[in-house]
Amino acid sequence: MLIVVAFLLLVGCGSFPHGAQVIDDAPSCDTVSVRPQGKVKRLYWAMGPDNRPVHGSVDHQVDLNLVVRTTGYEPGDCIEATVHSDDGEDVAVGVHTLVLRGRVDGNGAALFRAPLKDLTLQH
């Protein structure tokens, strides 16, 4: 079973690692917001309409979201999360790193809806 780890990048990125795939989950989210006071409070994989934290297995193509709760960002700020496997292998077939971009909402959270839905995961 593949376990992926997510990190929030607090600076803009002009280039991406070899094998990276970028998914913009928000309209016009092509420039990452830089806020020196911006921090990640919590990030977790979630499922269901209420985005409850995942405990156990889940269908990655249908019901797996990434939630990033922040502090120090303004609503509408664009943040970036990078997903990679914890063992250095590809996250999905042909994708070594997955770069997600999304907007912070009024509660200081960014929700990445089903970011793995179009990918074939390694077995």
N, C-alpha and C positions, 0 to 999 in steps of 0.2 A: 504494500500500500504506500502510495506517495504522500508525503507530508510536505506542505509548502509553508514557507515563512514569508511574512510581509514586513517591509520597512517603509517608513514615510521619509521622503527626501524633502528637506527644507530649503533647498536651493534649486534654482532653475538648471536645466540640463540641456545643453546644445547638441549632444550626441548620445547615442545609446550603445550599450555593449553589443558585440557581435552576437547574433542569434536572439536579439531582443525583439519583442513585438509590442507595439504601443496601442493601447485602447483608450480613446477619449470617451469617457462616460457622460460627458456634459458638453453642451453646445459651446463652441468657441473657447474651449479649455486648452489652448495651445501654448499658453505661457503660465508657468508655475508662479504662484504668489510667494514672495519672499518676505517673511515677517520675522525679525530677530526674536521676538517674544513667542512665536508660534511653536507649540509643542504637541506631541501625541500624548493623550491621557490614557487611551486604551485602544487596541485594535483587536478584532476578532472575526472569525468566520461565523456567519449567521445563516439561518434558514427560516422559511415561512414568511407570511405577510407581516408578522410582528417582529421579524429579525431577531429571534431568540438565538443565543449562542449555540453552536453545534456541539453536541455530545454524542459521539458515535458516528455512524456512517450517514451519508447523504448523497443524493444524486447531484453531482457537480454540474451537470448540463441544465438542470432545471431549477434547483432550489438552493444554490450556494452563493451567498453574497459576502462581501467583505465590508465591515463597518469600521471606520476610523473616527474615533472621538478625539477632538482637539481642544486646545485652549490657546488664545492669543491670535486666532484667525478671525477674519470678518466674514459674515455671510456673503457668499458669492466668490470668495477666494478660491483659486484653483490649487489643489494639492496633488501630489504624485506619490503613488505607492509602487514599490518594486517587489514582485513576487518571484522567488526562486526556490529550488528544492534545497533541503538541508544537507543533502549528500553530494551536491555539485552536479547532479545529472540534470537533463532537460526537465522543465516543468511539464511540457507536453511535447508531442512528436514535432521535432523541428524548431521548438521554442525553448531556448535556454533560460531566458529571463522575460517576464511579463511586466510591462510598465503600464500602470493604470493611472488615469487622470480623472479627477472629479471635483465637484464644487462643494464647499462647506455650506451647510444649511444654517438656519437661524438658531439651531441648538448646538452648533459647533461640531457637527458630524458630517462626514462624507460617506455616502453609501454607494458602493460599486455593485450593481445588480448583475448577478450571474456572469462574472468576468471569464469563467472557464467554459461557458456554454458552447462555443464554436471550436473548441480545441479537443484534440484526442490526447488523453492522458497516457503516460507511460504505465505499463503494468509490471 
